[in-house]
Amino acid sequence: MFNWKRFGMVAGLSLTLVAAGCGSSEDEGSETTGNNSEDGATSEINYGEEMGYEITGIEAGAGVVGSAETATEEYENLRGWEVSTSSSGAMATALGEAIENEEPIVVTGWTPHWKFAKYDLKYLDDPKEVFGGEEEIKTMVRQGLEDEKPNAYKILDQFNWEASDMEEVMLEISNGTSPEEAAQNWIENNQDKVDSWTEGTEEVDDTEVELVYVNWDSEIASTNVIAEVMKEQGFDVTITPLDNGPMWESVATGEVTGMVAAWLPVTHGDLYEQHKDHVEDLGANLEGAKIGLVVPEYMDIDSIEDLEAAE
């Protein structure tokens, strides 16, 4: 007689071994790919190793780059990491390419910036507050401007807008519109705000004004907007891109009219301390700015401390 009981035991054992084998394969796959397991736990991924322990920065000397370099010293898990410097445009290109391929990347970031409107990004928490808190973008002019060119002084003094305004202009420029045209388009659609900047001023006849700015997307936007507003009031406006140090020095020495590109208290803090006695601070033209380390949302980390130390 066929022993059905024995057959049942053997079959059950075989199914158990098959199931165990499949489970082992899935577990090994999870460890390799870093996918989430069914119970919601996430396997560890060494993003640092994939990125060569490199933070993608912008121009050398920029405050956010200096803070990132400080972070590699302050955070034990960032020892051995390097901050690569190039330009804000190169950083944005590298970020876009990484996102297109869903690869890990850490960049020196700041707000306002069009990349936050275009991509799904997040700041990494900074428990040691190396990057500071909220920043302001301030307007600085050369001493004596109020007496010599009162209408220019008043427009620059009254210039004030919000992050969403700046990001609107930046995004249009990033999509291929020239900075001048993007500025003109924004002015046309926000005439009430522009009128508040020129309120109490008189039109002039080709009075010369030179504004300087660091070649960041945010400052390209703001400087072109205020330049176009001043042109409509009759000013002969020149805008000149400079590195951070020369930008501050040119205002402090009186070589140029001013700038609307002073990030404080952290980003340009050292330069402000160096030149504060030789410039006139007209206050914030934009509040709520921020700097820090930025990653794509798909990266499964939330803090600088979540990054792995260099091996």
Phi, psi and chi 1 to 4 in degrees:
 res  aa     phi    psi   chi1   chi2   chi3   chi4
   1 MET       -  138.9 -178.9 -178.4  -69.0      -
   2 PHE   -69.6  131.8 -168.0   86.0      -      -
   3 ASN   -84.6   89.8 -167.7  -27.7      -      -
   4 TRP   -64.7  -32.3  -71.7  102.8      -      -
   5 LYS   -64.4  -44.6 -175.1  175.9 -178.9  179.0
   6 ARG   -64.5  -39.7  179.7  177.3  -65.1  177.0
   7 PHE   -60.7  -41.5  174.6   78.3      -      -
   8 GLY   -63.4  -40.0      -      -      -      -
   9 MET   -64.9  -43.5  -67.5  174.7   63.9      -
  10 VAL   -64.8  -44.6  171.8      -      -      -
  11 ALA   -61.9  -43.2      -      -      -      -
  12 GLY   -61.4  -43.0      -      -      -      -
  13 LEU   -62.0  -40.6  179.6   59.8      -      -
  14 SER   -63.6  -44.2  -62.0      -      -      -
  15 LEU   -63.1  -37.2  -70.9  171.4      -      -
  16 THR   -62.6  -43.8  -59.3      -      -      -
  17 LEU   -65.9  -39.1  -69.7  171.7      -      -
  18 VAL   -63.6  -46.0  169.7      -      -      -
  19 ALA   -61.9  -42.2      -      -      -      -
  20 ALA   -62.2  -40.3      -      -      -      -
  21 GLY   -63.2  -42.5      -      -      -      -
  22 CYS   -63.9  -42.8  -68.3      -      -      -
  23 GLY   -61.5  -40.3      -      -      -      -
  24 SER   -63.5  -39.8  175.4      -      -      -
  25 SER   -64.4  -42.4  174.9      -      -      -
  26 GLU   -65.0  -40.4  -71.5  175.2   -2.4      -
  27 ASP   -61.7  -43.6  -70.8  -15.8      -      -
  28 GLU   -63.5  -38.7  -70.7  173.5    4.4      -
  29 GLY   -63.9  -37.7      -      -      -      -
  30 SER   -64.2  -40.2  -64.8      -      -      -
  31 GLU   -66.4  -33.0  -70.1  175.6    3.6      -
  32 THR   -76.7  -43.0  -58.2      -      -      -
  33 THR   -90.7  -20.6   61.9      -      -      -
  34 GLY    78.2   22.8      -      -      -      -
  35 ASN   -77.2  162.8  -67.7  -28.9      -      -
  36 ASN   -73.3  141.0  -69.1  -21.4      -      -
  37 SER   -83.7  169.8   61.8      -      -      -
  38 GLU   -63.6  -29.0  -69.0 -178.2    1.9      -
  39 ASP   -85.5    5.8   62.1    4.6      -      -
  40 GLY    93.9   -8.4      -      -      -      -
  41 ALA   -72.7  147.8      -      -      -      -
  42 THR  -113.8  129.2  -55.6      -      -      -
  43 SER   -75.2  154.9   57.6      -      -      -
  44 GLU   -76.1  137.6  -67.3 -175.2    0.7      -
  45 ILE  -122.4  128.4  -56.2  173.0      -      -
  46 ASN   -88.4   83.8 -169.1  -20.9      -      -
  47 TYR   -61.1  -36.3  -69.9  122.4      -      -
  48 GLY   -57.1  -44.1      -      -      -      -
  49 GLU   -62.7  -41.0 -175.2  176.1   13.0      -
  50 GLU   -64.9  -29.7  -66.3 -174.3   37.2      -
  51 MET   -96.1    2.6  -65.7 -177.9  -68.8      -
  52 GLY    68.6   25.5      -      -      -      -
  53 TYR    52.3   50.4  -57.4  101.8      -      -
  54 GLU  -129.9  132.8 -177.8  176.2  -87.5      -
  55 ILE   -99.2  128.5  -64.1  167.9      -      -
  56 THR   -84.6  112.4  -58.4      -      -      -
  57 GLY  -103.9 -171.9      -      -      -      -
  58 ILE  -114.1 -140.4   55.4  172.0      -      -
  59 GLU   -66.5  138.3  -67.5   83.9   -2.6      -
  60 ALA   -60.4  136.6      -      -      -      -
  61 GLY    97.5  -14.1      -      -      -      -
  62 ALA   -68.2  144.8      -      -      -      -
  63 GLY   -59.2  -39.5      -      -      -      -
  64 VAL   -66.4  -31.2   67.0      -      -      -
  65 VAL   -70.3  -44.0  169.1      -      -      -
  66 GLY   -60.0  -40.2      -      -      -      -
  67 SER   -67.0  -37.5  -65.9      -      -      -
  68 ALA   -64.6  -39.5      -      -      -      -
  69 GLU   -65.6  -37.8  -68.8  169.7  -19.2      -
  70 THR   -63.9  -38.2  -60.4      -      -      -
  71 ALA   -60.7  -35.9      -      -      -      -
  72 THR   -67.6  -17.8   64.0      -      -      -
  73 GLU   -94.5  -35.7  -60.1  170.8   -2.3      -
  74 GLU   -79.0  -34.5  -67.3  -67.1  -36.2      -
  75 TYR   -94.6  120.1  -74.6   92.0      -      -
  76 GLU   -57.0  -38.6  -70.1  -68.8  -24.1      -
  77 ASN   -73.7   -6.9   58.1  -58.2      -      -
  78 LEU  -103.6    4.8  -69.3 -173.1      -      -
  79 ARG   -63.2  131.2  -64.0  -67.3  171.5   87.2
  80 GLY    93.8  -10.5      -      -      -      -
  81 TRP   -79.5  156.6  -76.8   64.3      -      -
  82 GLU  -127.4  149.9  -67.1 -173.9   -2.5      -
  83 VAL  -104.6  111.2 -178.3      -      -      -
  84 SER   -83.5  136.8   65.7      -      -      -
  85 THR  -113.4  145.5   57.4      -      -      -
  86 SER  -155.9  -94.5   53.6      -      -      -
  87 SER  -153.9  164.3   67.6      -      -      -
  88 SER   -63.9  -34.3   58.3      -      -      -
  89 GLY   -66.9  -42.4      -      -      -      -
  90 ALA   -65.1  -38.5      -      -      -      -
  91 MET   -60.7  -46.7  176.9  -85.1  -67.1      -
  92 ALA   -63.2  -37.6      -      -      -      -
  93 THR   -64.4  -46.1  -62.1      -      -      -
  94 ALA   -61.6  -39.8      -      -      -      -
  95 LEU   -63.4  -46.1  177.1   63.9      -      -
  96 GLY   -61.5  -41.5      -      -      -      -
  97 GLU   -66.2  -40.3  -69.5  174.2  -10.5      -
  98 ALA   -64.0  -43.0      -      -      -      -
  99 ILE   -66.3  -39.3  -70.4  174.8      -      -
 100 GLU   -59.3  -35.8 -176.6  177.4   -8.3      -
 101 ASN   -98.2    4.5  -62.7  -49.6      -      -
 102 GLU    51.5   48.3 -155.5  162.8  -36.5      -
 103 GLU  -103.7  157.1  -63.8  171.6  -16.2      -
 104 PRO   -74.2  144.7   27.4  -34.7      -      -
 105 ILE  -158.7  144.0 -172.7  170.4      -      -
 106 VAL  -121.7  125.5  178.5      -      -      -
 107 VAL  -123.3  155.8  -57.7      -      -      -
 108 THR   -77.5  117.9   54.8      -      -      -
 109 GLY  -122.6  164.8      -      -      -      -
 110 TRP  -152.2  156.5   63.0   95.1      -      -
 111 THR  -125.1  131.2  -51.1      -      -      -
 112 PRO   -79.6  147.3  -13.0   28.7      -      -
 113 HIS  -161.8  142.2 -166.0  -79.3      -      -
 114 TRP   -62.9  -22.7   59.6  -96.8      -      -
 115 LYS   -62.5  -27.1   61.5 -179.6  177.7  -72.6
 116 PHE   -74.4  -24.0  -74.1   92.2      -      -
 117 ALA   -81.5  -28.0      -      -      -      -
 118 LYS   -91.2  -36.4 -174.4  171.0 -176.2  177.6
 119 TYR  -119.2  161.8  -55.8  123.4      -      -
 120 ASP   -92.2  100.1 -164.9    6.2      -      -
 121 LEU  -124.1  166.5  -55.4  171.6      -      -
 122 LYS  -149.2  148.2   60.1 -175.3  175.5 -177.5
 123 TYR   -79.6  143.0  -79.8   99.2      -      -
 124 LEU   -81.1  135.1  -68.1 -179.9      -      -
 125 ASP   -56.8  144.8  -68.9  -19.7      -      -
 126 ASP  -124.2   78.1  175.7   22.3      -      -
 127 PRO   -57.0  -31.5  -21.8   32.0      -      -
 128 LYS   -85.5   -2.9  -64.1 -178.0 -178.0  -67.8
 129 GLU    54.7   40.2  -61.9 -174.5  -13.1      -
 130 VAL   -64.7  -34.3  172.4      -      -      -
 131 PHE   -91.6    1.4  -68.6   90.9      -      -
 132 GLY    73.6 -171.8      -      -      -      -
 133 GLY   -99.6 -138.9      -      -      -      -
 134 GLU   -69.1  147.4  -75.8 -166.5   -6.6      -
 135 GLU  -112.6  161.9  -65.1 -114.3  -77.3      -
 136 GLU  -118.7  147.2  -65.2  178.4  -32.3      -
 137 ILE  -102.8  120.2  -53.0  177.9      -      -
 138 LYS  -110.4  160.7  -70.5 -169.9  164.6 -170.6
 139 THR  -101.3  128.0  -59.3      -      -      -
 140 MET  -122.3  135.4  -58.0  -77.8  168.4      -
 141 VAL  -128.8  164.4  -62.1      -      -      -
 142 ARG   -73.0  152.2   63.9  177.5  176.3   82.0
 143 GLN   -66.3  141.7  -67.1  179.5  -19.5      -
 144 GLY    89.8   -2.9      -      -      -      -
 145 LEU   -65.2  -37.7 -179.8   65.2      -      -
 146 GLU   -59.9  -39.0 -175.9  174.4   15.0      -
 147 ASP   -75.7  -37.7  -67.4  -27.7      -      -
 148 GLU   -82.7  -39.4  -63.7  174.2   24.0      -
 149 LYS  -138.8   73.4  -60.4  177.3 -178.8  179.8
 150 PRO   -61.7  -33.1   21.1  -33.0      -      -
 151 ASN   -70.8  -39.8  -70.0  -67.4      -      -
 152 ALA   -64.2  -42.9      -      -      -      -
 153 TYR   -59.0  -44.5  178.8   93.7      -      -
 154 LYS   -69.2  -40.1 -169.2  160.4 -170.0  173.9
 155 ILE   -62.3  -46.1  -66.7  172.3      -      -
 156 LEU   -64.8  -35.3  -69.9  168.3      -      -
 157 ASP   -69.0  -32.6 -170.8   28.4      -      -
 158 GLN   -92.5   -5.5  -65.5  179.0  160.0      -
 159 PHE   -66.2  121.6  170.8   53.1      -      -
 160 ASN  -160.4  129.3 -179.5  -83.7      -      -
 161 TRP  -148.5 -174.2   60.8  -12.2      -      -
 162 GLU  -114.3  165.9  -62.4  176.2   -0.8      -
 163 ALA   -58.2  -39.4      -      -      -      -
 164 SER   -63.9  -32.8   57.4      -      -      -
 165 ASP   -64.7  -48.9  -62.8  -42.5      -      -
 166 MET   -63.3  -42.5  179.8 -175.9  -83.8      -
 167 GLU   -65.9  -31.7  -73.0  176.9  -15.0      -
 168 GLU   -62.0  -44.4 -176.6  180.0  -26.4      -
 169 VAL   -68.6  -44.1  179.5      -      -      -
 170 MET   -59.9  -43.8  -76.6 -168.4  -73.8      -
 171 LEU   -64.6  -40.0 -175.1   58.3      -      -
 172 GLU   -64.0  -39.7 -172.8  171.8   -5.8      -
 173 ILE   -64.6  -42.9  -65.4  171.0      -      -
 174 SER   -64.9  -23.5   74.3      -      -      -
 175 ASN   -87.2    3.3  -71.5  -26.8      -      -
 176 GLY   114.9   -5.6      -      -      -      -
 177 THR   -76.1  142.4  -55.1      -      -      -
 178 SER   -65.4  150.3   71.6      -      -      -
 179 PRO   -56.2  -39.0  -27.5   35.9      -      -
 180 GLU   -65.2  -43.7  -65.1   84.4   -4.6      -
 181 GLU   -70.1  -39.9 -175.7  179.3   -8.6      -
 182 ALA   -61.8  -40.1      -      -      -      -
 183 ALA   -64.6  -44.2      -      -      -      -
 184 GLN   -62.9  -39.3  -68.9  164.1   -0.1      -
 185 ASN   -63.5  -42.7  -68.3  -20.8      -      -
 186 TRP   -65.3  -42.5 -174.3   89.1      -      -
 187 ILE   -59.5  -44.0  -69.5  168.3      -      -
 188 GLU   -60.4  -35.5 -176.7  177.7  -12.9      -
 189 ASN   -90.5   -3.2  -65.8  -35.2      -      -
 190 ASN  -136.5   45.4  -65.3  -87.9      -      -
 191 GLN   -64.0  -32.6 -164.6   59.6   53.3      -
 192 ASP   -62.0  -42.2  -72.2  -13.4      -      -
 193 LYS   -67.6  -40.9 -171.3  166.9  -71.3 -171.6
 194 VAL   -63.1  -40.1  171.5      -      -      -
 195 ASP   -60.2  -32.2  -71.7  -16.5      -      -
 196 SER   -70.6  -25.0   70.8      -      -      -
 197 TRP   -76.8  -32.5  -57.6  -15.3      -      -
 198 THR   -97.9   -0.6   59.4      -      -      -
 199 GLU   -58.1  131.9 -176.2  178.0   -2.4      -
 200 GLY    82.5    6.7      -      -      -      -
 201 THR  -109.5  162.2   66.0      -      -      -
 202 GLU  -112.5  150.3  -60.4  174.5   -7.9      -
 203 GLU   -68.2  148.4  -68.0 -171.7    4.1      -
 204 VAL  -121.5  175.7  -61.8      -      -      -
 205 ASP  -118.9   89.2 -174.2   15.1      -      -
 206 ASP    60.7   32.0  -72.2  -25.6      -      -
 207 THR   -64.7  128.5  -61.2      -      -      -
 208 GLU   -79.5  135.9  -67.6 -175.2   -4.4      -
 209 VAL  -138.8  133.7  165.6      -      -      -
 210 GLU  -122.1  123.1 -177.0  174.2    1.9      -
 211 LEU  -110.5  140.6  -56.8  174.8      -      -
 212 VAL  -115.9  156.6  -71.6      -      -      -
 213 TYR  -157.8  154.2   62.8  100.3      -      -
 214 VAL   -84.8  144.5   63.2      -      -      -
 215 ASN   -78.4   55.7 -154.2   23.8      -      -
 216 TRP  -100.5  152.7  -61.3  -19.4      -      -
 217 ASP   -56.6  -40.3  -63.2  -63.9      -      -
 218 SER   -63.3  -43.1   50.9      -      -      -
 219 GLU   -78.5  -27.3  -50.0  -28.5  -54.7      -
 220 ILE   -61.4  -43.0  -68.8  171.1      -      -
 221 ALA   -65.4  -53.0      -      -      -      -
 222 SER   -65.2  -41.6   59.5      -      -      -
 223 THR   -68.2  -38.3  -54.0      -      -      -
 224 ASN   -68.4  -36.5  -86.8  -85.4      -      -
 225 VAL   -65.2  -50.9  165.4      -      -      -
 226 ILE   -66.9  -30.9 -165.4   63.3      -      -
 227 ALA   -65.3  -43.7      -      -      -      -
 228 GLU   -66.6  -36.3  -68.3  -58.9  -43.4      -
 229 VAL   -62.8  -43.6  168.7      -      -      -
 230 MET   -69.3  -33.6  -62.6 -175.5   80.8      -
 231 LYS   -63.0  -40.3  -72.9  177.1 -176.8  177.6
 232 GLU   -63.4  -22.9  -70.3 -177.0   -4.4      -
 233 GLN   -90.7    5.0  -70.3  -65.5  102.7      -
 234 GLY    99.4    3.6      -      -      -      -
 235 PHE   -78.7  146.8  -71.4   92.4      -      -
 236 ASP   -94.7   98.0  178.7    8.2      -      -
 237 VAL  -103.7  130.7 -175.2      -      -      -
 238 THR  -114.7  134.6  -59.6      -      -      -
 239 ILE  -117.8  135.1   61.6  173.6      -      -
 240 THR  -129.9  120.9  -54.7      -      -      -
 241 PRO   -79.2  135.9   28.0  -31.8      -      -
 242 LEU  -139.8  163.6  -64.4  172.0      -      -
 243 ASP   -69.6  166.1  -71.5  -22.9      -      -
 244 ASN   -54.8  -52.1  -70.0  -78.4      -      -
 245 GLY   -60.1  -54.3      -      -      -      -
 246 PRO   -60.3  -30.5  -26.8   35.2      -      -
 247 MET   -60.8  -50.3  176.0  179.9   70.4      -
 248 TRP   -65.4  -42.2  -82.3   85.6      -      -
 249 GLU   -63.5  -39.1 -174.5  175.5   -4.7      -
 250 SER   -65.9  -33.3   64.5      -      -      -
 251 VAL   -74.3  -42.9  178.3      -      -      -
 252 ALA   -63.7  -33.8      -      -      -      -
 253 THR   -86.9   -4.1   57.2      -      -      -
 254 GLY    80.5   12.5      -      -      -      -
 255 GLU   -71.4  -27.4  -65.4  177.5   15.3      -
 256 VAL  -129.0  171.8  -59.0      -      -      -
 257 THR   -73.1  -48.2  -54.7      -      -      -
 258 GLY   171.1 -165.9      -      -      -      -
 259 MET  -152.8  155.1   59.2  174.5  168.1      -
 260 VAL  -116.7   33.0  -65.8      -      -      -
 261 ALA  -128.6   27.6      -      -      -      -
 262 ALA   -93.4  107.2      -      -      -      -
 263 TRP   -89.8  119.4  -77.4   63.8      -      -
 264 LEU  -140.2  152.2  -66.6  166.0      -      -
 265 PRO   -94.3   -9.1   32.5  -36.0      -      -
 266 VAL   -94.1  -56.5  176.1      -      -      -
 267 THR   -55.8  -47.7  -56.0      -      -      -
 268 HIS  -110.8   22.2  -72.0  146.1      -      -
 269 GLY   -56.6  -46.2      -      -      -      -
 270 ASP   -63.9  -41.1  -68.6  -15.4      -      -
 271 LEU   -69.4  -35.5  -70.0  165.2      -      -
 272 TYR   -63.9  -45.2  175.2   71.1      -      -
 273 GLU   -60.3  -35.5  -71.6  -60.2  -40.3      -
 274 GLN   -71.2  -33.0 -177.6  179.7  -14.6      -
 275 HIS  -118.7    1.6  -62.6  -67.4      -      -
 276 LYS   -60.5  -26.5   64.1 -178.6 -179.8 -179.5
 277 ASP   -80.2   -4.6  -66.3  -27.1      -      -
 278 HIS  -124.4   10.1  -56.7  -73.4      -      -
 279 VAL  -128.9  160.8  -61.4      -      -      -
 280 GLU  -107.9  122.5 -174.6  170.2   -9.2      -
 281 ASP   -86.5  115.2 -177.8   -8.0      -      -
 282 LEU   -94.9    6.8  -62.0 -173.0      -      -
 283 GLY    91.0 -177.1      -      -      -      -
 284 ALA   -75.6  134.3      -      -      -      -
 285 ASN  -100.7  -11.0   59.9   62.9      -      -
 286 LEU  -154.3  131.8 -172.9  146.8      -      -
 287 GLU  -111.8  161.9  -62.9  179.2  -21.5      -
 288 GLY    82.3   18.5      -      -      -      -
 289 ALA   -73.4  163.2      -      -      -      -
 290 LYS  -154.6  149.4 -177.8  177.5 -179.9  179.4
 291 ILE  -129.1  159.1   63.0  172.6      -      -
 292 GLY   166.4 -171.3      -      -      -      -
 293 LEU   -92.6  131.6  -64.5 -175.7      -      -
 294 VAL  -121.8  140.2  172.0      -      -      -
 295 VAL  -135.0  159.9  -60.0      -      -      -
 296 PRO   -65.1  149.3  -20.7   32.6      -      -
 297 GLU   -59.7  -29.6 -172.7   65.9   44.3      -
 298 TYR   -71.2  -12.1   56.0   73.1      -      -
 299 MET   -75.0  129.9  -71.9  179.5   64.1      -
 300 ASP   -86.0   56.7 -169.2   23.6      -      -
 301 ILE  -141.6  153.6   53.4  173.9      -      -
 302 ASP  -128.7  -13.1  -62.8  -56.3      -      -
 303 SER  -135.6  155.0  170.5      -      -      -
 304 ILE   -57.1  -33.8  -66.0  173.5      -      -
 305 GLU   -70.2  -10.7  -67.6 -178.5  -28.9      -
 306 ASP   -81.0  -14.1  -67.8  -24.2      -      -
 307 LEU   -72.7  148.5  -65.2  166.7      -      -
 308 GLU   -85.9  144.9  -64.0  -75.3  -20.6      -
 309 ALA   -69.6  151.4      -      -      -      -
 310 ALA   -66.6  139.2      -      -      -      -
 311 GLU   -87.6      -  -62.7  177.7   -5.8      -
